[in-house]
Amino acid sequence: MGIPVYKRILDLFEAEGVNTLFGIPDPNFVHMFAEADARGWSVVAPHHELSAGFMAEAASRMTGKPGLCIGTLGPGVANISGAMMCALVENSPVIFLGGQRARITERRVRRGRIQFVAQEGLFTPSVKYSSSIEYPDQTDEIVREAIRRAMSGTPGPSYIEFPSHVILEELDVSDPLPPSRYRLVGQGAGAREVAEAVKLIQDAKSPVLLVGHGVHTSRTGPSVKELADLMNCPVIQTSGGTSFIPGLEERTFAYGFSPAAVEAVVASDLCVALGTELGEPSHYGRTRHWAANDANRKWVLVEQDPVAIGVNRPIDVPLVGDLRGVVPQLVEALRETPRQPSADLDRWIIQDAEELAQLAENAPTGRTPVHPARFIVEATKAFPQDGIMVRDGGATVIFGWTYSQAKPRDVIWNQNFGHLGTGLPYAVGASVAEGRKRPVMLLTSDSAFLFHIAELETAARENLPLVCVVGVDHQWGLEVGVYKRTFAQPSPQPGVHWSKDVRFDKIAEGFGCHGEYVEKEDEMGPAIERAFASGKTAVVHVCIDPKANSEEMPKYDEFRTWYAEGTQ
C-alpha cells in the first residue's frame, strides 16, 4: 500500500522509540508536524532553529535515543548549523532534518533564487552522515543509515535533506510500522579481554573508576553503580560527566577540582575509564595529576569506537563495545570475587565531605550584591530533590565546580564545545524528554541567558517546571577577567559590558512566567522555593558582585590547564 514520505519518516523514528520533534514548521514540514501531533508526539516549536537543535540534543542525552530537529530550507537550516557542530563535538546523536527546494530547481544553473543555498555540502563536515531523499524509495535506507551512523561508534549528528518535490510522494511499503532494527546498543566485548580486565581489577591495590559524559547519555548509571560497588573504589568524574549516580554520591569526586580526586588519581595503579574520550580536560590521562605514577598505572577503557582506542594514551586492555553491554559483563565476572575497599577510600570520603562543608561555610557572605561563590552555594542548597540540573555560562560554571552543594543524578551542560547560550534550550529539551514532571533548575549567568531568552515563552507555553536562577553582573564576567589579566589596569574593556537596567524578573513576567528579584543571599532560598511553588516557568534574578565574578574564579589555574596547545 502507498504511504506519504513524511508519514514513513515518522514511522521509522517511532520504530526507534523517538516520538518528539523540535523545530519550526514551514511548507516543507506542515504535513509532518500535523501528522506527528495527531499521533500524540511532543511537537515543540521554539523561537529559533538553533534552540531547536539544542533542545533535541538535550532530549537525546536524557533518553539515550536519537534527538530529532527540523529546519526549514535556507535560513532555518543555516540557523541549526551551530547545533550540528555542537552535537558533533559533544558526541550527541541528533538527526537534523532540513528542508530544501525541489531537486529539479536545485540542479538548475540559475542565479537569484529565493531561500536557496546548496546546503548538504556545507554541513557534511559537521555531521557523521549526510544525504538527501531525492526519490521516495530512498526514504527507508537514508533514515535508517542516518540513525545507524548517529548511534554507532562515537555517537554524533546526521543530516537528512527533505526536498519539497518528495513531500507528498508515496512509496509502497510492506511494513508501515517496522520493528526497530538499528538501535545499536548492548554490544559486548570479547570474553578474553573482559577476563584480562577483571584480572587487573582484582590485582589492583588502589583502582579508580573514571566516569565520563557517556555514562549519563547511555543511561547506564545502575550498572555502573554495580561495578563501582564490586570494585570498592573511588569514582572520579570527568568535567563533562558531572551527573551523580544514585548510591555513589559520597565517593564520587570531581577530577582536578576535588583534593580527594587528585589524591586518588595520583595514588591509583589502575584506571577503568567509562564513557570518556580522555581528552584535554582529563589531561589525556597522561600529564598533570596522572604524570607522577604513570609508569605504574594500568588502563582499561570501554570504547564503542575502535578507532578511538589508543589515540590519546596507550591502553592496556581495550574493551570494544557499548557501555550497555560491556559494563554488565564486568559486573557478572566480578560478582564472585569483589574487591576489598581501597585502603584510603573512607578517608577520601570524609575529606571530600569536609571540604564541601567548609566551602559552604567559608564562601564570602553578607555582601550586596551577592558574592558569586555564595550565589552558587545558596542556589544549589535550594536545588530540589530528584531535579535536573542544567548549567550555562563561563565564570558561573567555574564557580559551580568548586562550590556546588547539590549532587544531581542528571546534569546537562556544554563541556566539550563550550557553547554559551545552550542552557535554556537544554532545559526545555530535557524537561520535555522527561515528561514535563521533574523539576528543572537552570543555573546560569546573564550573559549566557540572553542568547536564547525568547525560549522562556516556549517553556511557559509547554508549562515546564523550570526555574532559571540567573547571576546578574551586567557583563561578560570571564572575559572581563581576561582583560584584567592581559592589560595593565585600569584599561579599556570594550565589548564586555551592557546596561545595568536589565531586569530578568520583569522580562520573565512579560513572557507569562513567574519572576523574582534578589539582592541579598538570604533571599535566594525563599525566592527559589516560591518560584518552584508558583506552578509556572520562573526566573530568579540574583544581583552578583561583578568584581568578584571577574577576579576570584576558584581554581582558574586548573581550568586553564585544559587548553594544552600541543604541549601534552
C-alpha positions in Angstrom: 0.0 0.0 0.0 1.2 3.6 -0.6 2.2 5.9 2.2 3.4 9.5 2.0 7.1 10.0 2.6 6.5 12.3 5.6 4.4 9.6 7.3 7.1 6.9 6.6 9.7 9.1 8.1 7.7 9.3 11.3 7.2 5.5 11.3 10.9 5.0 11.1 11.6 7.2 14.0 8.8 5.7 16.1 10.4 2.3 15.5 13.5 3.7 17.3 11.4 4.9 20.2 11.6 8.6 19.1 8.3 10.5 19.5 9.4 14.1 20.0 10.4 16.6 17.4 11.8 20.2 17.8 11.6 22.8 15.1 9.6 25.5 13.3 7.2 24.2 10.6 7.3 25.7 7.1 5.6 24.4 3.8 8.1 21.5 3.7 7.1 20.3 7.1 3.5 21.3 7.9 2.2 17.8 6.9 4.8 16.1 9.1 4.1 18.3 12.1 0.3 17.8 11.8 0.7 14.1 11.5 3.1 13.9 14.4 0.7 15.9 16.6 -2.2 13.6 15.6 -0.1 10.6 16.6 0.5 12.1 20.1 4.1 13.1 19.6 5.5 16.0 21.5 5.9 18.8 18.9 7.9 21.7 20.3 8.3 24.8 18.3 10.9 27.2 19.7 11.6 30.8 18.5 14.9 30.0 16.8 16.1 26.9 15.0 19.4 26.9 16.8 17.4 26.5 20.0 15.6 23.6 18.4 18.9 21.8 17.8 20.0 22.3 21.4 16.6 21.0 22.7 16.9 17.9 20.5 20.4 17.3 21.9 19.2 17.6 25.5 16.4 15.1 24.7 18.9 12.6 23.3 21.0 13.0 26.5 18.0 12.3 28.7 16.7 9.3 26.7 19.7 7.6 25.2 17.8 7.7 21.8 18.4 10.0 18.8 17.1 13.5 19.0 15.1 14.9 16.1 15.4 18.5 14.9 13.7 20.1 11.9 14.9 23.2 10.0 13.3 25.0 7.1 15.2 25.4 3.9 17.8 28.1 3.6 17.9 30.3 6.7 16.3 27.8 9.0 18.9 25.1 8.2 21.6 27.8 8.4 20.4 28.6 11.9 20.7 25.0 13.1 24.2 24.5 11.8 25.7 25.7 15.1 23.8 23.0 16.9 25.2 20.4 14.4 28.7 21.4 15.2 27.9 21.3 18.9 26.3 17.8 18.6 29.4 16.6 16.8 31.8 17.8 19.4 29.5 16.8 22.3 29.1 13.3 20.8 25.3 13.7 20.7 23.2 11.5 18.3 20.9 14.2 16.8 19.2 13.8 13.4 18.8 17.1 11.7 16.1 17.1 9.0 16.4 20.0 6.7 14.0 21.4 4.0 15.2 22.1 0.5 13.9 23.3 -2.8 12.8 20.7 -5.3 15.5 18.6 -7.0 14.7 20.0 -10.4 15.1 23.5 -9.0 18.2 22.8 -7.1 20.1 21.3 -10.0 19.4 24.2 -12.4 22.1 26.7 -13.2 20.4 29.8 -12.1 21.1 33.0 -10.1 18.9 34.9 -7.7 16.9 32.0 -6.4 14.8 32.6 -3.3 15.6 31.0 0.0 18.2 28.6 -1.6 21.7 27.5 -1.0 23.3 24.2 -1.7 23.1 23.0 1.9 24.3 19.5 2.1 27.9 20.2 1.1 28.1 23.0 3.6 27.1 20.7 6.5 28.8 17.5 5.6 31.9 18.3 7.6 29.8 18.9 10.7 28.0 15.6 10.8 28.7 11.9 10.7 26.4 11.2 7.8 24.7 13.4 5.2 22.2 12.6 2.4 19.2 13.8 0.5 15.9 12.0 0.0 15.6 12.7 -3.8 13.3 9.8 -4.6 10.6 8.3 -2.3 12.1 4.8 -2.4 15.3 6.1 -0.8 13.4 7.1 2.4 13.9 3.9 4.4 17.6 3.4 3.6 18.6 7.0 4.2 16.7 7.4 7.5 17.9 4.1 8.8 21.5 4.9 7.8 21.3 8.3 9.5 20.2 6.7 12.7 22.7 3.8 12.4 25.6 6.3 11.9 24.4 8.6 14.6 24.2 5.8 17.2 27.3 3.7 16.2 30.9 4.2 17.1 31.4 7.6 18.6 27.8 9.0 18.6 27.1 12.2 16.7 24.7 14.0 14.4 23.4 13.1 11.0 21.8 15.4 8.4 19.0 14.4 6.1 17.7 16.8 3.3 14.0 16.7 2.6 13.3 18.4 -0.8 9.9 19.8 -1.5 9.2 17.5 -4.5 9.0 14.4 -2.3 6.8 15.8 0.5 3.6 14.3 -0.7 5.1 11.5 -2.8 4.0 8.0 -1.8 6.1 4.8 -1.6 5.0 1.2 -1.3 5.9 -0.5 1.9 5.2 -3.9 3.3 5.7 -2.9 7.0 4.2 0.5 7.7 5.5 0.3 11.3 8.7 -1.7 11.1 10.4 -3.2 14.1 13.5 -1.4 15.5 16.4 -2.8 13.5 19.2 -0.4 14.1 19.2 0.6 17.8 22.9 -0.3 18.1 23.2 -0.8 21.9 24.2 -3.6 24.1 27.2 -4.8 22.1 29.5 -6.7 24.5 33.3 -7.0 24.4 35.3 -10.2 23.8 35.4 -12.7 26.6 39.2 -12.8 26.6 39.5 -9.0 27.0 36.9 -9.0 29.7 38.8 -11.7 31.7 42.0 -9.6 31.3 40.3 -6.5 32.6 38.8 -8.4 35.6 42.3 -9.8 36.5 43.7 -6.2 36.5 40.8 -5.1 38.8 41.3 -8.0 41.2 45.1 -7.4 41.3 44.9 -3.6 41.8 45.7 -2.1 45.2 44.2 1.4 44.5 42.0 1.5 41.4 39.8 4.4 40.3 36.7 4.3 38.1 36.8 7.3 35.8 33.2 8.2 34.7 32.5 10.4 31.8 29.7 12.1 29.9 28.8 8.9 28.0 27.7 7.1 31.2 24.9 9.7 31.6 23.9 9.8 27.9 23.8 6.0 27.6 21.7 5.8 30.8 23.9 3.2 32.3 24.1 4.5 35.8 22.6 1.5 37.6 25.0 -1.0 36.1 28.0 1.3 36.7 26.8 1.5 40.3 27.0 -2.3 40.5 30.5 -2.2 39.0 31.6 0.5 41.5 30.3 -1.5 44.4 32.2 -4.6 43.3 35.4 -2.5 42.7 35.0 -0.8 46.1 36.9 2.2 44.8 36.6 6.0 44.3 34.5 7.2 41.4 36.2 10.1 39.6 34.0 12.4 37.5 35.4 14.0 34.3 34.4 17.6 33.9 31.8 16.5 31.3 30.5 13.6 33.4 29.2 15.6 36.4 25.9 13.7 36.9 25.9 11.7 40.2 24.9 8.0 40.1 22.4 7.3 43.0 24.1 5.4 45.8 27.6 6.6 44.8 27.3 10.3 45.8 29.6 10.1 48.8 32.6 8.6 46.9 32.3 10.5 43.7 34.9 13.2 43.4 35.4 15.8 40.6 38.7 15.3 38.7 41.0 18.2 39.2 38.7 20.3 41.4 38.5 17.9 44.4 41.6 17.3 46.5 40.3 13.8 47.2 40.1 13.2 43.5 43.6 14.4 42.9 44.9 12.2 45.7 43.0 9.2 44.4 44.3 9.7 40.8 47.9 10.1 41.9 47.8 7.0 44.0 45.9 4.9 41.5 47.5 1.8 40.0 44.6 1.1 37.7 42.1 3.3 35.9 38.9 1.8 34.5 37.5 4.5 32.1 33.9 4.6 31.1 32.2 7.0 28.6 35.1 9.3 28.2 37.4 10.3 25.4 40.3 11.0 27.8 40.5 14.5 26.3 42.1 17.8 27.3 40.1 18.3 30.5 41.3 14.9 31.7 44.9 15.8 30.6 44.7 12.8 28.2 45.1 10.5 31.1 48.9 11.2 30.9 50.0 14.5 32.3 49.4 16.7 35.3 47.7 14.6 38.0 48.4 11.4 36.1 52.0 12.0 35.4 53.8 11.0 38.7 52.6 7.4 38.8 52.0 6.9 35.0 54.6 4.1 34.7 52.8 2.0 37.4 49.3 2.6 36.3 47.3 0.2 34.1 44.4 1.3 32.0 41.1 -0.4 31.0 39.0 1.6 28.5 35.4 0.8 27.4 35.0 2.3 24.0 32.4 1.8 21.3 34.6 3.2 18.5 37.7 1.0 18.0 39.3 3.8 16.0 39.4 6.0 19.2 41.4 3.5 21.3 45.0 4.4 22.0 44.7 7.8 20.4 45.3 10.0 23.4 47.2 7.4 25.5 48.2 3.7 25.4 45.5 1.4 26.8 46.4 -1.9 28.4 43.0 -3.6 28.0 40.6 -2.1 25.5 37.0 -3.3 25.8 35.4 -2.6 22.4 31.7 -2.4 22.8 28.7 -0.4 24.1 28.6 0.6 27.8 25.2 -1.1 28.0 26.7 -4.4 27.0 30.3 -4.2 28.5 29.6 -3.0 32.0 27.2 -5.8 32.8 29.9 -8.2 31.5 32.4 -6.8 34.0 29.7 -6.9 36.8 28.9 -10.6 36.1 32.6 -11.6 36.1 33.4 -9.7 39.4 30.3 -10.9 41.4 32.1 -13.9 42.9 35.2 -12.1 43.8 34.5 -8.4 44.7 37.5 -6.3 45.9 38.0 -5.2 49.4 37.6 -1.4 49.8 40.6 0.7 48.8 42.7 1.5 51.8 42.1 5.3 51.7 38.5 5.2 50.4 36.9 6.1 53.8 39.5 8.9 54.4 38.8 10.4 50.9 35.1 10.3 51.5 35.5 12.2 54.8 37.9 14.6 53.2 35.6 15.4 50.3 32.6 15.9 52.6 34.5 18.1 55.0 35.8 20.3 52.1 32.3 20.7 50.7 31.0 21.7 54.1 33.9 24.2 54.6 33.3 25.7 51.2 29.7 26.3 52.1 30.7 27.9 55.4 33.6 30.0 54.0 32.0 31.3 50.8 32.0 35.1 51.3 28.8 36.2 53.0 26.9 39.3 53.9 27.6 41.1 50.6 25.3 43.1 48.4 25.5 42.3 45.5 25.9 38.6 46.4 29.4 37.1 46.0 29.3 34.6 43.1 30.6 31.8 45.4 27.7 32.4 47.8 25.4 32.6 44.8 26.3 29.0 43.9 26.1 27.8 47.5 22.7 29.2 48.1 21.3 28.2 44.7 22.4 24.6 44.9 21.3 24.2 48.5 17.8 25.0 47.2 18.1 22.5 44.3 15.0 20.2 44.5 15.4 16.5 45.2 15.1 14.5 42.0 15.7 17.6 40.0 17.5 18.0 36.7 20.4 20.5 36.8 21.3 22.5 33.7 24.4 24.6 33.7 25.4 27.5 31.4 27.8 30.4 31.5 31.6 31.0 31.9 32.5 32.2 35.3 29.3 30.9 36.8 30.2 27.3 35.8 33.7 27.7 37.1 32.4 28.8 40.5 29.9 25.9 40.3 32.6 23.2 40.0 34.0 24.2 43.4 31.1 25.5 45.4 28.1 23.4 44.3 26.3 21.8 47.3 24.0 19.6 45.1 24.6 16.2 43.7 22.0 15.7 40.9 21.7 12.5 39.1 21.1 14.4 35.8 23.4 17.3 34.9 23.4 18.8 31.4 25.9 21.3 30.2 28.0 22.0 27.2 31.5 21.0 28.2 33.5 20.0 25.1 32.2 22.6 22.7 31.9 25.4 25.3 28.9 26.8 23.6 27.3 29.6 25.6 23.6 30.0 25.5 22.7 26.3 25.4 21.3 26.4 28.9 17.7 27.5 28.3 17.1 25.3 25.2 18.8 22.4 27.0 16.4 22.9 30.0 13.4 22.9 27.7 14.5 19.7 25.8 15.4 17.8 29.0 12.1 18.7 30.6 10.1 17.7 27.6 12.0 14.4 27.3 11.3 13.6 30.9 7.5 14.2 30.5 7.5 17.7 32.0 7.2 16.3 35.5 10.6 16.5 37.3 11.7 20.0 38.5 14.5 21.6 36.4 16.9 24.2 37.7 18.9 26.2 35.1 21.9 27.8 36.9 23.3 30.4 34.6 24.7 33.9 34.1 23.1 36.9 32.4 25.5 36.8 29.5 24.6 33.2 28.6 20.9 33.6 29.4 20.5 36.4 26.9 21.4 34.2 24.0 18.0 32.5 23.7 15.9 34.3 26.3 12.9 34.1 23.9 12.6 30.4 24.8 11.1 31.5 28.1 7.9 31.8 26.1 8.4 28.2 24.8 8.9 26.9 28.3 5.9 28.8 29.6 3.8 27.5 26.7 4.9 24.0 27.4 4.1 24.5 31.1 7.5 23.3 32.2 8.5 23.1 35.9 11.7 25.1 35.2 13.3 27.7 37.4 16.1 29.8 35.9 18.5 31.1 38.6 20.4 33.9 36.9 23.5 35.5 38.3 23.4 39.1 37.0 26.5 41.3 36.9 25.7 43.1 33.6 28.9 41.9 31.9 30.8 39.0 30.4 32.4 38.1 33.7 35.0 35.6 32.4 36.0 38.0 29.6 36.3 40.9 31.9 38.7 38.8 33.9 40.8 38.1 30.7 41.0 41.9 30.1 42.2 42.4 33.7 44.9 39.7 33.4 46.1 40.8 30.0 46.5 44.5 30.3 47.8 46.9 33.0 44.9 48.3 34.9 42.9 50.4 34.6 42.4 49.7 30.9 39.5 49.9 28.4 37.3 46.8 28.3 35.3 47.2 25.0 32.6 44.7 24.2 32.1 43.1 27.6 29.6 45.4 29.5 25.9 46.3 29.0 23.1 48.2 30.5 22.6 47.9 34.3 18.9 48.5 33.8 18.2 44.9 32.6 15.7 43.1 34.9 15.2 39.5 34.1 12.4 39.0 36.5 10.4 41.6 34.6 11.3 40.1 31.3 10.1 36.7 32.6 6.7 38.2 33.7 6.4 39.7 30.2 6.7 36.1 28.8 4.0 34.9 31.2 6.5 33.4 33.7 7.0 34.0 37.4 9.7 36.5 38.3 11.8 37.1 41.4 14.3 39.8 42.2 17.0 39.1 44.7 19.8 41.4 46.1 20.7 39.5 49.3 21.9 35.9 49.8 19.3 35.1 52.5 16.6 36.0 50.0 17.7 33.3 47.5 16.4 30.2 49.1 12.9 31.5 49.7 12.8 33.1 46.2 13.7 29.8 44.6 11.2 28.0 46.7 8.4 30.4 45.7 9.5 30.1 42.1 9.1 26.3 42.1 5.8 26.6 44.0 4.4 29.1 41.5 3.4 26.4 39.1 5.0 28.4 36.3 8.3 28.6 34.5 10.2 31.1 36.6 13.3 33.3 36.6 15.1 34.4 39.7 17.3 37.5 39.0 20.1 37.5 41.5 22.5 40.5 41.7 26.1 39.3 41.9 29.3 41.1 42.6 30.9 41.9 39.2 34.4 42.5 40.6 34.5 39.1 42.4 32.9 37.4 39.4 35.7 38.5 37.1 38.7 38.3 39.5 38.0 35.5 42.1 37.1 32.4 40.0 38.2 29.4 42.1 40.9 27.1 40.7 41.0 29.0 37.5 44.6 27.9 37.0 43.3 24.3 37.0 40.7 25.2 34.3 43.4 26.8 32.1 45.4 23.5 32.0 42.6 22.1 29.8 44.0 24.2 26.9 47.1 22.2 26.2 48.1 24.0 23.0 50.0 21.0 21.8 52.1 20.6 24.9 50.6 17.4 26.1 
